[in-house]
Amino acid sequence: MKIWPKKQKVPAVKLSQKYAILNRIRAANWVPTRHSSDVAT
């Protein structure tokens, strides 16, 4: 979704697909480290 519909309700399916993709990216980028405060590079 590039623009937010003004008078229409946003279908939950589109939002859930977007968040599913974001969660996959987050899970792929998350690397467990010994020090939780450090950023994995």
N, CA, C and O atoms as a CHARMM CRD file, in Angstrom:
* protein
*
  164
    1    1 MET  N      0.84500  -1.18100   0.00000 PROA 1      0.00000
    2    1 MET  CA     0.00000   0.00000   0.00000 PROA 1      0.00000
    3    1 MET  C      0.88300   1.23400   0.00000 PROA 1      0.00000
    4    1 MET  O      1.60400   1.49100   0.96400 PROA 1      0.00000
    5    2 LYS  N      0.82700   1.98800  -1.06800 PROA 2      0.00000
    6    2 LYS  CA     1.65000   3.18900  -1.15400 PROA 2      0.00000
    7    2 LYS  C      0.95200   4.38200  -0.52000 PROA 2      0.00000
    8    2 LYS  O      1.59700   5.22400   0.10500 PROA 2      0.00000
    9    3 ILE  N     -0.35900   4.45400  -0.68100 PROA 3      0.00000
   10    3 ILE  CA    -1.11300   5.55500  -0.08300 PROA 3      0.00000
   11    3 ILE  C     -2.19400   4.98400   0.82200 PROA 3      0.00000
   12    3 ILE  O     -2.70800   3.89000   0.59100 PROA 3      0.00000
   13    4 TRP  N     -2.52200   5.73700   1.84200 PROA 4      0.00000
   14    4 TRP  CA    -3.55200   5.30700   2.78300 PROA 4      0.00000
   15    4 TRP  C     -4.91000   5.73500   2.25000 PROA 4      0.00000
   16    4 TRP  O     -5.11300   6.92100   1.99000 PROA 4      0.00000
   17    5 PRO  N     -5.84000   4.81400   2.08000 PROA 5      0.00000
   18    5 PRO  CA    -7.17200   5.20000   1.60100 PROA 5      0.00000
   19    5 PRO  C     -7.86400   6.11600   2.60600 PROA 5      0.00000
   20    5 PRO  O     -7.85500   5.85300   3.80800 PROA 5      0.00000
   21    6 LYS  N     -8.45700   7.18200   2.10600 PROA 6      0.00000
   22    6 LYS  CA    -9.03800   8.18200   3.00100 PROA 6      0.00000
   23    6 LYS  C    -10.39900   7.75800   3.53900 PROA 6      0.00000
   24    6 LYS  O    -10.63200   7.82100   4.74600 PROA 6      0.00000
   25    7 LYS  N    -11.29100   7.33100   2.66900 PROA 7      0.00000
   26    7 LYS  CA   -12.64800   7.03100   3.11200 PROA 7      0.00000
   27    7 LYS  C    -12.93300   5.53800   3.17000 PROA 7      0.00000
   28    7 LYS  O    -14.01500   5.12800   3.59000 PROA 7      0.00000
   29    8 GLN  N    -11.99000   4.73800   2.75900 PROA 8      0.00000
   30    8 GLN  CA   -12.20500   3.30000   2.76400 PROA 8      0.00000
   31    8 GLN  C    -11.54900   2.68300   3.98700 PROA 8      0.00000
   32    8 GLN  O    -10.56600   3.19900   4.51800 PROA 8      0.00000
   33    9 LYS  N    -12.10500   1.59500   4.40600 PROA 9      0.00000
   34    9 LYS  CA   -11.46400   0.85000   5.48800 PROA 9      0.00000
   35    9 LYS  C    -10.34900   0.00700   4.87900 PROA 9      0.00000
   36    9 LYS  O    -10.50000  -0.55200   3.79200 PROA 9      0.00000
   37   10 VAL  N     -9.24600  -0.07400   5.58300 PROA 10     0.00000
   38   10 VAL  CA    -8.11100  -0.84600   5.08900 PROA 10     0.00000
   39   10 VAL  C     -8.36200  -2.32100   5.36600 PROA 10     0.00000
   40   10 VAL  O     -8.64100  -2.69900   6.50400 PROA 10     0.00000
   41   11 PRO  N     -8.26600  -3.15500   4.34300 PROA 11     0.00000
   42   11 PRO  CA    -8.45900  -4.59300   4.57000 PROA 11     0.00000
   43   11 PRO  C     -7.40000  -5.15500   5.51000 PROA 11     0.00000
   44   11 PRO  O     -6.21400  -4.86000   5.36200 PROA 11     0.00000
   45   12 ALA  N     -7.82100  -5.95000   6.46000 PROA 12     0.00000
   46   12 ALA  CA    -6.88700  -6.52700   7.42700 PROA 12     0.00000
   47   12 ALA  C     -5.89900  -7.46400   6.74600 PROA 12     0.00000
   48   12 ALA  O     -4.79000  -7.66600   7.24000 PROA 12     0.00000
   49   13 VAL  N     -6.29600  -8.03200   5.61900 PROA 13     0.00000
   50   13 VAL  CA    -5.41500  -8.96800   4.91300 PROA 13     0.00000
   51   13 VAL  C     -4.16900  -8.25600   4.42600 PROA 13     0.00000
   52   13 VAL  O     -3.06600  -8.78900   4.54400 PROA 13     0.00000
   53   14 LYS  N     -4.32700  -7.05300   3.87800 PROA 14     0.00000
   54   14 LYS  CA    -3.17000  -6.30900   3.38300 PROA 14     0.00000
   55   14 LYS  C     -2.22000  -5.95700   4.51700 PROA 14     0.00000
   56   14 LYS  O     -1.00300  -6.06200   4.36300 PROA 14     0.00000
   57   15 LEU  N     -2.76000  -5.54400   5.64700 PROA 15     0.00000
   58   15 LEU  CA    -1.91300  -5.19400   6.78300 PROA 15     0.00000
   59   15 LEU  C     -1.21000  -6.41900   7.33900 PROA 15     0.00000
   60   15 LEU  O     -0.02800  -6.35800   7.67800 PROA 15     0.00000
   61   16 SER  N     -1.92700  -7.53300   7.43500 PROA 16     0.00000
   62   16 SER  CA    -1.30800  -8.73100   7.99700 PROA 16     0.00000
   63   16 SER  C     -0.20200  -9.25300   7.08700 PROA 16     0.00000
   64   16 SER  O      0.80300  -9.76600   7.57900 PROA 16     0.00000
   65   17 GLN  N     -0.36500  -9.13400   5.76900 PROA 17     0.00000
   66   17 GLN  CA     0.69300  -9.54100   4.84200 PROA 17     0.00000
   67   17 GLN  C      1.91000  -8.65900   5.01900 PROA 17     0.00000
   68   17 GLN  O      3.04300  -9.14000   5.00600 PROA 17     0.00000
   69   18 LYS  N      1.67400  -7.36100   5.18400 PROA 18     0.00000
   70   18 LYS  CA     2.78500  -6.42200   5.37100 PROA 18     0.00000
   71   18 LYS  C      3.55700  -6.74900   6.64600 PROA 18     0.00000
   72   18 LYS  O      4.78700  -6.78100   6.63700 PROA 18     0.00000
   73   19 TYR  N      2.83900  -6.99100   7.74100 PROA 19     0.00000
   74   19 TYR  CA     3.50900  -7.29200   8.99900 PROA 19     0.00000
   75   19 TYR  C      4.18600  -8.65900   8.96800 PROA 19     0.00000
   76   19 TYR  O      5.20900  -8.85400   9.62500 PROA 19     0.00000
   77   20 ALA  N      3.63500  -9.60000   8.22100 PROA 20     0.00000
   78   20 ALA  CA     4.27500 -10.91200   8.09600 PROA 20     0.00000
   79   20 ALA  C      5.62500 -10.77400   7.40400 PROA 20     0.00000
   80   20 ALA  O      6.60100 -11.40900   7.80400 PROA 20     0.00000
   81   21 ILE  N      5.67900  -9.94200   6.36300 PROA 21     0.00000
   82   21 ILE  CA     6.94500  -9.70400   5.66100 PROA 21     0.00000
   83   21 ILE  C      7.93200  -9.00900   6.58300 PROA 21     0.00000
   84   21 ILE  O      9.10100  -9.39000   6.63300 PROA 21     0.00000
   85   22 LEU  N      7.48300  -7.99800   7.31300 PROA 22     0.00000
   86   22 LEU  CA     8.37200  -7.28500   8.23000 PROA 22     0.00000
   87   22 LEU  C      8.90200  -8.21500   9.31800 PROA 22     0.00000
   88   22 LEU  O     10.06900  -8.11900   9.69800 PROA 22     0.00000
   89   23 ASN  N      8.06400  -9.10500   9.81600 PROA 23     0.00000
   90   23 ASN  CA     8.51600 -10.04200  10.84700 PROA 23     0.00000
   91   23 ASN  C      9.54100 -11.02200  10.30200 PROA 23     0.00000
   92   23 ASN  O     10.45700 -11.42000  11.02200 PROA 23     0.00000
   93   24 ARG  N      9.40200 -11.42100   9.03600 PROA 24     0.00000
   94   24 ARG  CA    10.40000 -12.30400   8.42700 PROA 24     0.00000
   95   24 ARG  C     11.73300 -11.59300   8.31200 PROA 24     0.00000
   96   24 ARG  O     12.78000 -12.18000   8.58700 PROA 24     0.00000
   97   25 ILE  N     11.70200 -10.32400   7.90500 PROA 25     0.00000
   98   25 ILE  CA    12.93900  -9.54800   7.78800 PROA 25     0.00000
   99   25 ILE  C     13.58100  -9.38600   9.16200 PROA 25     0.00000
  100   25 ILE  O     14.79500  -9.53700   9.30600 PROA 25     0.00000
  101   26 ARG  N     12.77300  -9.08100  10.16200 PROA 26     0.00000
  102   26 ARG  CA    13.29700  -8.88900  11.51600 PROA 26     0.00000
  103   26 ARG  C     13.92100 -10.18000  12.03700 PROA 26     0.00000
  104   26 ARG  O     14.98600 -10.15400  12.65300 PROA 26     0.00000
  105   27 ALA  N     13.26600 -11.29300  11.79300 PROA 27     0.00000
  106   27 ALA  CA    13.79000 -12.57400  12.26100 PROA 27     0.00000
  107   27 ALA  C     15.08700 -12.92700  11.54100 PROA 27     0.00000
  108   27 ALA  O     15.99400 -13.50000  12.14400 PROA 27     0.00000
  109   28 ALA  N     15.18100 -12.59200  10.26100 PROA 28     0.00000
  110   28 ALA  CA    16.39500 -12.89400   9.49800 PROA 28     0.00000
  111   28 ALA  C     17.55400 -12.01600   9.94900 PROA 28     0.00000
  112   28 ALA  O     18.70600 -12.45100   9.92800 PROA 28     0.00000
  113   29 ASN  N     17.26100 -10.78400  10.35500 PROA 29     0.00000
  114   29 ASN  CA    18.31400  -9.85200  10.75400 PROA 29     0.00000
  115   29 ASN  C     18.72900 -10.01700  12.20700 PROA 29     0.00000
  116   29 ASN  O     19.77200  -9.50300  12.60800 PROA 29     0.00000
  117   30 TRP  N     17.93700 -10.72100  13.00000 PROA 30     0.00000
  118   30 TRP  CA    18.24000 -10.87400  14.41300 PROA 30     0.00000
  119   30 TRP  C     19.27500 -11.96900  14.58400 PROA 30     0.00000
  120   30 TRP  O     19.05600 -13.11600  14.19400 PROA 30     0.00000
  121   31 VAL  N     20.39500 -11.60800  15.16700 PROA 31     0.00000
  122   31 VAL  CA    21.46900 -12.57600  15.39100 PROA 31     0.00000
  123   31 VAL  C     21.73700 -12.63300  16.88900 PROA 31     0.00000
  124   31 VAL  O     22.05300 -11.61200  17.49900 PROA 31     0.00000
  125   32 PRO  N     21.61600 -13.79600  17.47800 PROA 32     0.00000
  126   32 PRO  CA    21.87800 -13.89100  18.91600 PROA 32     0.00000
  127   32 PRO  C     23.35100 -13.65100  19.23200 PROA 32     0.00000
  128   32 PRO  O     24.23200 -14.21100  18.57900 PROA 32     0.00000
  129   33 THR  N     23.60900 -12.83200  20.21700 PROA 33     0.00000
  130   33 THR  CA    24.98300 -12.54700  20.63000 PROA 33     0.00000
  131   33 THR  C     25.09900 -12.77300  22.12800 PROA 33     0.00000
  132   33 THR  O     24.08800 -12.88600  22.82100 PROA 33     0.00000
  133   34 ARG  N     26.30700 -12.83900  22.62200 PROA 34     0.00000
  134   34 ARG  CA    26.50700 -13.02000  24.06000 PROA 34     0.00000
  135   34 ARG  C     26.08700 -11.77600  24.82200 PROA 34     0.00000
  136   34 ARG  O     25.54400 -11.86800  25.92300 PROA 34     0.00000
  137   35 HSD  N     26.33800 -10.61800  24.23800 PROA 35     0.00000
  138   35 HSD  CA    25.99000  -9.35400  24.88300 PROA 35     0.00000
  139   35 HSD  C     24.74100  -8.80700  24.21300 PROA 35     0.00000
  140   35 HSD  O     24.78700  -8.37600  23.06100 PROA 35     0.00000
  141   36 SER  N     23.64300  -8.82300  24.92200 PROA 36     0.00000
  142   36 SER  CA    22.37900  -8.42500  24.32300 PROA 36     0.00000
  143   36 SER  C     22.33800  -6.93900  23.98300 PROA 36     0.00000
  144   36 SER  O     21.53300  -6.52300  23.15000 PROA 36     0.00000
  145   37 SER  N     23.19600  -6.12800  24.61700 PROA 37     0.00000
  146   37 SER  CA    23.17400  -4.69500  24.33800 PROA 37     0.00000
  147   37 SER  C     23.96800  -4.34700  23.08300 PROA 37     0.00000
  148   37 SER  O     23.82300  -3.25200  22.54100 PROA 37     0.00000
  149   38 ASP  N     24.81200  -5.27900  22.61600 PROA 38     0.00000
  150   38 ASP  CA    25.60500  -5.01200  21.41500 PROA 38     0.00000
  151   38 ASP  C     24.76200  -5.21700  20.16600 PROA 38     0.00000
  152   38 ASP  O     23.83200  -6.02300  20.15200 PROA 38     0.00000
  153   39 VAL  N     25.10100  -4.48100  19.12700 PROA 39     0.00000
  154   39 VAL  CA    24.41900  -4.62900  17.84900 PROA 39     0.00000
  155   39 VAL  C     25.25400  -5.55500  16.97400 PROA 39     0.00000
  156   39 VAL  O     26.44800  -5.32700  16.77900 PROA 39     0.00000
  157   40 ALA  N     24.62400  -6.59100  16.45300 PROA 40     0.00000
  158   40 ALA  CA    25.34700  -7.53400  15.59600 PROA 40     0.00000
  159   40 ALA  C     25.56500  -6.90400  14.22600 PROA 40     0.00000
  160   40 ALA  O     24.64300  -6.34400  13.63300 PROA 40     0.00000
  161   41 THR  N     26.78700  -7.00300  13.73700 PROA 41     0.00000
  162   41 THR  CA    27.08100  -6.43800  12.41900 PROA 41     0.00000
  163   41 THR  C     27.50600  -7.52700  11.46800 PROA 41     0.00000
  164   41 THR  O     27.79800  -7.25200  10.30400 PROA 41     0.00000
